[in-house]
Amino acid sequence: MRRTILAVALVSIPLSLGAADPQADFRYNGNGYVFFSAGSCQHRYFNVGVGGGGEAFLWRGLALGVDAGYYRFPADRNVGYGVLTLNPGYHFVNRKEPMKFDPYVSGTVLGIAFAPGAIAPAGGLGFGVNYWFKERMGLQTGVQAQGVDGEALIVFRIGLTFR
C-alpha cells in the first residue's frame, strides 16, 4: 500500500507542476500595428492614409510609442504628406491577464510632417480600442484629431495589431 501511494505521489507531483496555467506566463509589454485611415479636414476635403507603429509599456498602462503614416487628399492627387510622431498613451488593461478588449488614449508630444519641399509641425490626440481575437493578434480601431501645419483633421483608423 505504501509503495502504491509513493508511486502515485512520485508520478502526480511532476505532472501537477508541469500542468501550470499557460496564462500564468502572460505579460503584455507592448504592441505593433499597421493601419488604414479615412477622414476629413476642417474644409471637408476627404483624406486617406496608411501607416504603422509600435509602443512599449513603461509602467502599468502608461506606454510610449512611435507612429508613422502617409496621407493624401484623393481629390488632389498631388497633395500627399508623411507624418512621424512620438506618442505617450495609456491602456486601460491589466498587463498580467489577457483581455479581449484593450481601450486606450494617446497624444503626440513631438510630431513632424513632411511633404516634398516642406517640413511642418504635427500633433494629435486620439482614443480607440484593440480587440484581441487571438492571444497575439487583434483588430485596432480608433479616432484621432490631428493637426498638421495649421490644418485640422478628424481621422478614423482601422488596422491589425500584434503583441
N, C-alpha and C positions, 0 to 999 in steps of 0.2 A: 504494500500500500504506500509506504514512504517513497519507494522508488518511482511509483506512478505519479505521485504528487510532485516529486522533484523533477521528473521528466517533463511534466506539463508546465511547471514553473520555468524551467530552462528554455522551453520552446516558446512559451507565451510572452515572456518579458522582452526578448528581442523583437518579436512580432509587434508588440504594442508600441515599442519605441520607434519602429520603422513606419508605423501607421499614423504618423503625425499628420495633422490637418495641413493640406497643401496650401491653404490660405495663410497659415501662420508665418510664412516667409514673405508675404506680400509687403511691398513698400513702394508707394507712389512718389518717385523722386523728380519727375518732370515729364514733359511730352514734346513731341514734334508734330507738325501739322502741315498740310497743304490745303489751299482753299480756292474757291471761285467766288467772286463778289459781283454784286449789281446794286446800283444806287443812283442817286441824283444829286446834283449840286443845287445851290440856292437859286440858280437861274433856270432850274428844271431841265437841264441837259442830262440825258441818260449817260451813265458811266459803268463800265465793266472792268474787272481786273482778275488777276491770278497771282498767287504768291505762296509763301510758306514761312515757316519759322519754327521756333522752339523756345521752351522755357524750362528753368530748373527751380526747384523749391529751395528757398533759403532757410525758412523757419515756419513751422506749422503750415498754413495755407499760403503764406507770402512767397511769391515767385518773381523771378526776373527773367525776361525773355527778349528775343530779337525777332523782328518781323520784317520781311522784305516782300515787295509786290510791284507788279507792273499794271498800270491802269491806263484806260483811254476812253475817249468820248467817241462812240461809233459814228455819230453824225458828222464829225470832222476827223477823217482818217489820219490827218497829220498831227493830231494832238494826242500824245501819249507821254507818260511820265513814270518814273520809278520812285518808290518811297522806301527808305530804310529807317527803322525806329528801334529804340531801346525802351522796353515797356515793363514797368512793375505791375504786378497784378495780385489778386487774391482769389484762391479757390476755396469754396465752402465745402470741404471734404475732411474726412478722417483719413490721413495718408496711410494708415496701417490696415485699413479694411477696404476691400474692393467694393465700390458702389457703382450702380448703373448710371446715376446722374451726377455730374460734376459741374455745378454752376460757378461762374467766375465773373470778375470785373477786372478791367485793365485800363491803363492810361499810358501816355507817352511822356517820358522825361527828356528825351533827346530824339529829334527826328530831322531827316533831311530828304528833300525831294529833288530829283534831278531829271532834267529834260535836255535835249540837245542844245548846248549853249547857255544853259541856265541851271543855277542851284538855288534852292529856297528852303526856308524852314518848314517843318511839317509837324503835326501833332494829332492827337486823337484821344478819345475816351469811349470805352465800349463795355458791353456785357454780353454774356452768352452762356451756353451750356454744352458740355461734352456728354454724349450718350455712349457709354461703353457697351457695345453689343458683343464684344469678345473681351477677354482679360486685357489684351494689349492693343486692341483696335477699336476705334469709335467714330461716331459722327459728331462733327463740331458745327454748331450754328451760333450766329451772333449778330449783333447790330453795333455799328460804330458811327460816331460823329467824328469826322476827320476835318482837319484844317490844313490846307496846302497853299502857302503864299497868298493868304487873304481869301482863298476860295473855300467855302464850307460845303461839305458833302455828308449825306447820310447813306451808309453802305450796309447792305445785308450780306453776310458771309455764310457759306456752307462748304464743308470740306471733310477730310479724313484726318483723324488724329491718332497718334501712336505713342505708347509708353513702354 
